[in-house]
Amino acid sequence: MISFRQLFGELFKNKSKKLLQVIAIQLVAAVILAGVMTFKAIALPGNPYMNMIRSFLLNLARVVAWTGFIAVLGSLFTTISDVEKINHSQTWRLVPATENTIYLSNIISSLVSFVILVLLEFLCGIGPMLLHYSISGQWSMVMDFFNDMAKIGWFKWCQIVVVLLLITLAVYLTVSFLNFSSQTIVDFLPNFSGKLGLKVTRFIIFLLVYWLSVGAANIVLPILKLPFQLMFLGAARLQLLGGITALVIFNLFVGAIDLFLINKTFEAKANK
C-alpha cells in the first residue's frame, strides 16, 4: 500500500509545478510591462540611471500586485479543477491506497501548493517595493511598514493565516461535496442521467445548501463576513476566534460527508 506521505509528495510535485509555471509567466510579463512603463523616468531630474531603477522597482511592485490577484484567483480555480479531476478519475482509484488516503492527499496537496503560490506572490510584490525604498533612502517608510505589521501582533497574524487556510479548505471541500452528492443522486436515478440531469441536480443541491446556510446564519454569517472585514476593517480590529471555530466545525462536517460519499456511494468514471 502507498502511504499518505508518498502519495502526497507525488501529487504535490505535479500540482506545484503547474502553479510555479503560472507565477513564472506572470513575473516575466510583469517585468516586461514594468520595463515599458519605466522609460518615462529618464526625463526626471537627477541621475537618469537611478531614476530608472527606482521607477522600475516601483512599477514592478504595482504590476505584480494587480496581476497577482488575477493569478491567485485563477490558480484557485486550477487547483479546484485538479482536485475534482482526480476525484472523478477511475485510474486514480487503481492506486494501491485507501479512498481516504487518496482523497486527503489530493485535498491537502492542493491546499499546500496554493498556499505556497500565495506566499510567493506576496514576496514578489513586497520585495521590489522594499528594495525601492531602501535605494531611495526612504528607510522611514520601510520601518513604518514593519511597525504597522508589528502593531497587529503575532497572535493576530496567526489567526488571519489560519482563517485564510480554513476558508480555502472550505472551498475545496464544498466543491467536492457538490460533485459527490450530485453524481451520487444521478447514479441512483438512471432516468435522470446525462449532463442536463447532473446540472439540475447540482443546482437543487446548491439551493438546499443555501437554504440550510440561511437557517444556520449564526454559524455561516461569520464565515462569509471574514474576507470583507479583513479588507475594510483592517487586521487589527478583526475578531477571528468565533469565525475560526465556525470554520473548523464546517470543514470537519463537510469533510466527513465527503469521505463517506467517496467510500460508500460515489463512483468514479473511466477516462476522466
C-alpha angles and dihedrals in degrees: 000000000000113000125231090250094055094046092044091052093052094046093044091052092053096044097043090051090060093047093047088054089054094052092044092054090045093051093048090051091045093051091050094047093045089050091053090049092050100064092083089063090074090076093057118106118260131034106356094205094053089045089055093048094048092044092047093052092048093047091046091053091050095046093047090049097056096035089046091062090055092045093050093048092047091047090052090058090044093054091045089053091049091050093052094044090057092043090054096041116109088194092063089052087066091064109111095247136096121268089247092053093050094047097044094045088048094052097040095045089053092048094049094046091048092049090051090052091051090049092050090049090053093049092046090051100043096039098068091043094053090044089052091053092048093050091047091051091240094137091149090067090051091049091047089053094054092041090055090051091048092052090062090058133226093263091056091046090052089052091051092050091048092049093050091048092049092048091051091047090049090055092053093046094046094050090049090049092052091049096043096046096043093047091047092052093047091049090055091049106057093175089057098051129123134071094294092052091048092051092048091048092050090049092052091048090049090053090048092051090048091050091050090047092054089050090052094044094142089064101034100041095067089052093051093046097051101082092046093046090051091054100041107027099038129235098276094060097047122114102207109161094084091048092049091053092049092048093049091051091046094049093047092049097046092039091054090051091049092051091049093049096047091048100042114022115005115096120199119223130232121253095020 
